[in-house]
């Protein structure tokens, strides 16, 4: 009989978001080995249609419980209620007590052998800990990134005494307990692995992200339309958007003089940042905006290069990360351009010869970025980035390569 695994996550229905893609891939490849039940409680309902969501989940042969459909106000645990009132500023923070009750209902109906908490946010890990305390269900905490970990301390510095007391006695205390009682921690990069091991004195397994879609019959990047893509998210809080702004200005003012036939396609919510830079958008900049993942891959497959990382912070939550767009770009056989301080991404790009990484710390030097962008395009024009090497590296980074690692981790816990 197949074992039942409960995935606790904030994002699953948004199937093209990075966190959802990570677990969608794992579930698709492991559903023949295990039964998956998914608990999702997004902090916003979003624009998607619930029937479409359910149709997609059915295709995965899983069960999805969307907590937003069960907003019963019944607080059974004051500590958890305080946690969510402090941690979540959305209206669903007021409904956190109903999560506990809904979890209890689900556990009564499903025989759960293992829980997996996708973190961030913090409360997925805390809810897994709650299930462990009450039902002795072992669990894995999968730390996708450390953004929330560092936000916690940044916000903590600015809190008043009452806020600090609530935060220590609710979020921090319970999250540390969740980490301590987890059977296994997993994370996505060696840098995050080291930080977690040093912080919590606990063994951490490496379970990287990777390439999800790898198109067949990829044509050489130098024979594609003369366009580059900037695939970046607008940053809030840490880092800001200075790097992106500087690169776009350099493109509009300098690159266009040297390569007037090239276009820059701006994908993602960064379009609002770019739009605010100009009274009139330059003709060689095309604002695409947010589009489905499949369409992103199509555009990448028809572009010559991708600007994937405009890093203007040396916070380890950033410098230790590898953005999923790096994998998407390599998956479509193109060189990449990134900028920032020393980082794990810079190590990957340099060691595998995958494009240009401009060491700029977080000063975002205009002339340096303009000249490096021009050099990047010149190298593309000459075909100097080894296409066959990019394709070989692409095979190394396929997500399916890591399925066996996750399967082994699960089996070691439940058997």
C-alpha positions as CSV (number, residue, x, y, z in Angstrom):
1,X,0.0,0.0,0.0
2,X,1.3,3.5,-0.9
3,X,2.1,5.8,1.9
4,X,0.3,9.2,2.2
5,X,2.3,12.4,2.2
6,X,0.9,15.7,3.2
7,X,2.4,18.8,1.6
8,X,1.7,22.0,3.5
9,X,2.4,25.1,1.3
10,X,1.3,28.6,0.8
11,X,1.5,28.5,-3.0
12,X,0.4,25.6,-5.1
13,X,-2.6,26.8,-7.2
14,X,-0.4,29.4,-8.8
15,X,1.2,26.6,-10.9
16,X,3.7,28.8,-12.6
17,X,5.2,30.4,-9.5
18,X,8.7,29.1,-8.5
19,X,7.6,27.4,-5.3
20,X,4.7,25.7,-7.0
21,X,6.8,24.5,-9.9
22,X,9.3,22.9,-7.5
23,X,6.7,20.7,-5.8
24,X,4.7,20.1,-9.0
25,X,7.7,18.4,-10.5
26,X,8.4,16.3,-7.5
27,X,4.8,15.2,-7.2
28,X,4.5,14.3,-10.9
29,X,7.5,12.0,-10.7
30,X,6.7,10.5,-7.3
31,X,3.0,10.0,-7.5
32,X,3.4,6.4,-8.6
33,X,5.3,5.8,-5.3
34,X,3.3,7.8,-2.9
35,X,-0.1,9.4,-2.4
36,X,0.1,13.2,-2.1
37,X,-2.4,15.3,-0.2
38,X,-1.9,19.1,-0.5
39,X,-2.9,21.8,2.0
40,X,-2.8,25.2,0.6
41,X,-3.6,28.5,2.4
42,X,-2.5,31.4,0.2
43,X,-2.5,34.9,1.8
44,X,-4.5,36.2,-1.1
45,X,-7.2,34.5,-3.2
46,X,-5.7,35.8,-6.4
47,X,-7.2,36.0,-9.9
48,X,-7.2,32.3,-10.7
49,X,-10.4,30.2,-11.1
50,X,-10.9,27.6,-8.4
51,X,-12.4,25.1,-10.9
52,X,-9.3,25.4,-13.1
53,X,-7.1,24.8,-10.1
54,X,-9.0,21.7,-9.1
55,X,-8.8,20.4,-12.7
56,X,-5.0,20.8,-12.6
57,X,-4.7,19.1,-9.2
58,X,-6.8,16.2,-10.5
59,X,-4.3,15.8,-13.3
60,X,-1.6,15.2,-10.6
61,X,-3.8,12.6,-9.0
62,X,-3.6,14.4,-5.7
63,X,-6.1,15.9,-3.2
64,X,-6.0,19.6,-2.6
65,X,-7.6,21.3,0.5
66,X,-7.6,25.0,0.0
67,X,-8.0,26.5,3.4
68,X,-9.4,29.8,2.1
69,X,-12.6,27.9,1.4
70,X,-13.1,27.1,5.1
71,X,-12.9,30.3,7.0
72,X,-14.6,29.1,10.2
73,X,-13.7,31.4,13.1
74,X,-12.9,29.1,16.0
75,X,-9.7,29.7,17.9
76,X,-8.4,26.6,19.7
77,X,-4.8,27.6,20.4
78,X,-4.1,31.2,21.5
79,X,-0.4,30.8,20.8
80,X,-1.0,30.1,17.2
81,X,-3.5,32.9,16.9
82,X,-1.1,35.4,18.4
83,X,1.6,34.1,15.9
84,X,-0.5,34.8,12.9
85,X,-1.9,38.1,14.1
86,X,1.7,39.3,14.3
87,X,3.1,37.6,11.3
88,X,0.4,38.0,8.7
89,X,-1.0,41.4,7.9
90,X,-3.6,40.1,5.6
91,X,-7.2,39.3,6.6
92,X,-6.4,35.6,6.7
93,X,-4.2,36.3,9.8
94,X,-7.5,36.7,11.6
95,X,-8.5,33.2,10.4
96,X,-5.5,31.3,11.5
97,X,-7.3,29.6,14.3
98,X,-9.5,28.0,11.6
99,X,-6.4,26.5,10.0
100,X,-5.8,24.4,13.2
101,X,-9.4,23.2,13.2
102,X,-9.3,22.4,9.5
103,X,-6.0,20.6,9.8
104,X,-7.6,18.4,12.5
105,X,-10.5,17.6,10.2
106,X,-8.2,16.6,7.4
107,X,-6.0,14.4,9.6
108,X,-9.1,12.6,10.8
109,X,-10.1,11.8,7.1
110,X,-6.6,11.0,5.8
111,X,-4.1,8.6,7.1
112,X,-0.9,10.7,6.9
113,X,2.5,9.0,7.1
114,X,4.7,12.1,6.5
115,X,4.2,15.8,6.3
116,X,6.4,18.2,4.2
117,X,6.4,21.9,4.9
118,X,7.4,24.2,2.2
119,X,9.1,27.3,3.8
120,X,8.8,30.2,3.5
121,X,6.4,31.2,5.0
122,X,7.3,30.3,8.6
123,X,3.8,29.1,9.5
124,X,4.0,26.0,7.2
125,X,6.8,24.7,9.3
126,X,5.0,25.6,12.5
127,X,1.8,23.8,11.3
128,X,3.9,20.7,10.5
129,X,5.3,20.9,14.1
130,X,1.7,21.2,15.4
131,X,0.8,17.9,13.6
132,X,3.9,16.3,15.0
133,X,3.0,17.3,18.6
134,X,-0.7,16.2,18.3
135,X,-0.5,13.2,16.0
136,X,3.2,12.2,16.1
137,X,3.4,12.7,12.3
138,X,7.1,13.0,11.2
139,X,7.9,15.9,8.9
140,X,10.4,17.5,6.5
141,X,11.0,21.2,6.3
142,X,12.0,22.2,2.8
143,X,13.6,25.7,3.0
144,X,13.3,27.1,-0.5
145,X,15.0,30.4,0.4
146,X,16.1,32.5,3.4
147,X,14.3,35.7,2.5
148,X,11.8,35.4,5.3
149,X,14.5,34.4,7.8
150,X,16.3,37.7,7.2
151,X,13.2,39.8,7.0
152,X,12.3,38.5,10.5
153,X,15.4,40.0,12.0
154,X,15.2,43.2,10.0
155,X,11.6,43.8,11.1
156,X,12.5,42.7,14.7
157,X,15.0,45.6,15.1
158,X,12.2,48.2,14.5
159,X,9.6,46.7,16.7
160,X,8.5,48.1,20.1
161,X,8.8,46.1,23.3
162,X,5.4,44.5,23.0
163,X,5.9,43.5,19.4
164,X,9.3,42.0,20.2
165,X,7.8,40.0,23.1
166,X,5.0,38.6,20.8
167,X,7.4,37.8,18.0
168,X,9.8,36.0,20.3
169,X,7.1,34.0,22.1
170,X,5.2,33.1,19.0
171,X,7.0,33.0,15.6
172,X,10.6,32.6,16.6
173,X,10.0,30.1,19.5
174,X,7.7,27.9,17.5
175,X,9.7,28.0,14.3
176,X,12.9,27.0,16.1
177,X,10.9,24.2,17.7
178,X,9.7,23.1,14.3
179,X,13.3,23.1,13.0
180,X,14.5,21.1,16.0
181,X,11.8,18.4,15.7
182,X,11.9,18.0,11.9
183,X,13.1,14.6,10.8
184,X,15.0,16.2,7.9
185,X,15.8,19.7,6.6
186,X,16.2,20.2,2.8
187,X,17.3,23.3,0.9
188,X,18.2,24.5,-2.5
189,X,21.8,25.7,-2.5
190,X,25.1,24.7,-0.8
191,X,25.2,28.2,0.8
192,X,21.8,27.9,2.3
193,X,22.7,24.4,3.5
194,X,25.8,25.7,5.4
195,X,23.9,28.6,6.9
196,X,21.1,26.3,8.2
197,X,23.6,23.7,9.5
198,X,25.6,26.4,11.4
199,X,22.4,28.0,12.8
200,X,20.5,25.0,13.9
201,X,23.2,22.4,14.3
202,X,21.2,19.9,12.3
203,X,22.0,17.9,9.2
204,X,20.6,19.5,6.0
205,X,20.1,17.7,2.6
206,X,20.7,19.5,-0.6
207,X,17.7,19.3,-3.0
208,X,18.4,22.0,-5.7
209,X,15.9,23.6,-8.0
210,X,16.7,23.0,-11.6
211,X,15.5,23.1,-15.2
212,X,11.8,22.3,-15.5
213,X,11.2,22.6,-19.3
214,X,14.0,21.8,-21.7
215,X,12.8,22.3,-25.3
216,X,14.0,20.0,-28.1
217,X,15.7,21.1,-31.3
218,X,17.1,24.3,-29.8
219,X,18.7,26.6,-32.4
220,X,22.0,28.4,-31.7
221,X,21.5,31.6,-29.8
222,X,23.4,33.7,-32.4
223,X,20.8,32.7,-35.1
224,X,17.8,33.8,-33.1
225,X,16.0,37.2,-33.4
226,X,18.1,40.1,-32.1
227,X,16.5,40.5,-28.7
228,X,17.5,40.0,-25.1
229,X,15.2,39.3,-22.2
230,X,15.3,40.8,-18.7
231,X,13.5,38.4,-16.5
232,X,13.4,39.8,-13.0
233,X,11.0,40.4,-10.2
234,X,10.5,43.8,-8.6
235,X,12.1,43.6,-5.2
236,X,10.5,44.9,-2.0
237,X,12.5,45.6,1.1
238,X,15.9,44.1,0.9
239,X,17.9,45.0,-2.2
240,X,15.4,47.3,-3.9
241,X,15.5,47.8,-7.7
242,X,18.6,50.0,-8.2
243,X,20.4,47.4,-10.2
244,X,17.5,46.8,-12.6
245,X,17.0,50.6,-13.1
246,X,20.6,51.1,-13.8
247,X,20.8,48.3,-16.4
248,X,17.6,49.5,-18.2
249,X,18.9,53.1,-18.3
250,X,22.2,51.8,-19.7
251,X,20.4,49.8,-22.3
252,X,18.2,52.8,-23.4
253,X,21.1,55.3,-23.5
254,X,24.2,53.3,-24.4
255,X,23.4,49.9,-25.9
256,X,21.0,51.3,-28.4
257,X,23.8,53.4,-29.9
258,X,25.9,50.4,-30.5
259,X,23.2,47.9,-31.4
260,X,20.1,49.8,-32.5
261,X,18.6,46.6,-34.0
262,X,18.4,44.9,-30.6
263,X,15.4,44.9,-28.4
264,X,15.1,44.3,-24.7
265,X,12.0,42.4,-23.6
266,X,10.9,43.0,-20.0
267,X,9.1,40.1,-18.4
268,X,7.6,40.0,-15.0
269,X,6.2,42.6,-12.6
270,X,9.4,44.6,-13.1
271,X,7.6,46.3,-16.0
272,X,6.1,48.8,-13.5
273,X,9.6,49.8,-12.3
274,X,10.8,50.2,-15.9
275,X,7.7,52.1,-17.0
276,X,8.3,54.7,-14.2
277,X,11.8,55.4,-15.6
278,X,10.7,57.0,-18.8
279,X,8.1,59.6,-20.0
280,X,7.9,57.6,-23.2
281,X,9.2,54.0,-23.4
282,X,12.1,53.7,-25.9
283,X,11.4,51.8,-29.0
284,X,14.0,49.2,-28.3
285,X,12.4,48.3,-25.0
286,X,9.2,46.1,-25.0
287,X,7.2,45.7,-21.9
288,X,5.8,42.2,-21.8
289,X,4.7,41.9,-18.2
290,X,3.6,38.8,-16.4
291,X,2.8,35.9,-18.7
292,X,2.3,32.1,-18.3
293,X,5.4,30.1,-17.8
294,X,5.0,28.3,-21.1
295,X,5.0,31.6,-22.9
296,X,8.1,32.7,-21.0
297,X,9.9,29.5,-22.3
298,X,8.8,30.3,-25.8
299,X,10.2,33.8,-25.6
300,X,13.5,32.6,-24.1
301,X,13.8,30.0,-26.8
302,X,13.7,32.8,-29.4
303,X,16.0,35.2,-27.7
304,X,19.8,35.5,-27.7
305,X,20.5,36.1,-24.0
306,X,18.9,36.8,-20.7
307,X,19.6,39.3,-17.9
308,X,18.6,37.3,-14.9
309,X,20.0,38.9,-11.8
310,X,20.4,42.5,-10.9
311,X,21.7,42.2,-7.3
312,X,22.1,45.3,-5.2
313,X,22.4,43.7,-1.8
314,X,25.0,41.4,-0.1
315,X,22.4,39.8,2.1
316,X,23.1,36.0,2.2
317,X,19.4,35.5,1.4
318,X,20.3,36.8,-2.1
319,X,23.9,36.0,-2.5
320,X,23.4,32.4,-1.5
321,X,20.4,31.9,-3.9
322,X,20.1,30.7,-7.5
323,X,17.1,32.3,-9.2
324,X,14.9,29.8,-11.1
325,X,15.2,32.1,-14.1
326,X,18.9,31.1,-14.3
327,X,17.8,27.5,-14.8
328,X,15.1,28.5,-17.3
329,X,17.6,30.5,-19.4
330,X,20.2,27.7,-19.5
331,X,17.4,25.3,-20.3
332,X,16.7,27.2,-23.5
333,X,20.4,27.2,-24.5
334,X,21.3,30.8,-24.1
335,X,24.0,32.7,-22.2
336,X,23.1,34.7,-19.2
337,X,24.1,38.1,-17.8
338,X,24.0,39.0,-14.1
339,X,25.4,41.7,-11.9
340,X,26.2,42.0,-8.2
341,X,28.6,41.1,-5.3
342,X,30.3,37.8,-4.9
343,X,27.6,35.1,-4.9
344,X,26.9,31.5,-5.5
345,X,25.4,32.4,-8.8
346,X,28.6,34.1,-9.8
347,X,30.4,30.9,-9.1
348,X,28.1,28.9,-11.3
349,X,28.3,31.3,-14.2
350,X,32.0,31.6,-14.1
351,X,32.9,28.0,-13.4
352,X,30.6,26.6,-16.1
353,X,31.3,29.5,-18.6
354,X,27.7,30.4,-19.0
355,X,27.8,34.1,-19.7
356,X,28.8,37.2,-17.9
357,X,28.7,38.0,-14.2
358,X,29.7,41.6,-13.4
359,X,31.2,42.1,-10.0
360,X,29.7,45.4,-9.0
361,X,29.1,44.8,-5.2
362,X,25.9,46.8,-4.9
363,X,27.1,50.1,-6.2
364,X,25.3,49.6,-9.6
365,X,28.0,51.6,-11.5
366,X,26.4,53.0,-14.6
367,X,29.5,52.9,-16.9
368,X,30.5,49.5,-15.7
369,X,27.1,48.0,-16.5
370,X,26.8,49.8,-19.8
371,X,30.2,48.6,-21.0
372,X,29.6,45.0,-19.8
373,X,26.2,44.8,-21.5
374,X,27.8,46.0,-24.8
375,X,30.5,43.3,-24.4
376,X,27.9,40.7,-23.7
377,X,26.1,41.4,-26.9
378,X,29.4,41.6,-28.9
379,X,30.3,38.1,-27.6
380,X,26.8,36.9,-28.6
381,X,27.2,38.3,-32.1
382,X,30.6,36.5,-32.4
383,X,29.2,33.2,-30.9
384,X,31.9,33.2,-28.2
385,X,29.8,31.5,-25.6
386,X,30.1,27.8,-26.2
387,X,26.7,26.6,-27.2
388,X,27.5,22.9,-26.8
389,X,28.8,23.6,-23.3
390,X,25.5,25.3,-22.4
391,X,23.6,22.3,-23.7
392,X,25.8,19.9,-21.7
393,X,25.4,22.0,-18.5
394,X,21.7,22.0,-19.1
395,X,21.5,18.3,-18.7
396,X,23.3,18.5,-15.4
397,X,20.7,20.9,-14.0
398,X,17.5,19.0,-15.0
399,X,15.1,18.8,-12.0
400,X,14.4,15.2,-12.6
401,X,18.0,14.5,-11.6
402,X,17.1,15.2,-8.0
403,X,13.9,13.1,-7.8
404,X,15.8,10.0,-6.5
405,X,17.4,12.1,-3.7
406,X,13.9,13.2,-2.4
407,X,12.6,9.6,-2.8
408,X,15.5,8.3,-0.7
409,X,14.9,10.9,2.0
410,X,11.2,10.1,2.2
411,X,11.8,6.3,2.4
412,X,14.4,6.6,5.1
413,X,11.8,8.4,7.3
414,X,8.6,6.4,6.7
415,X,10.0,2.8,6.3
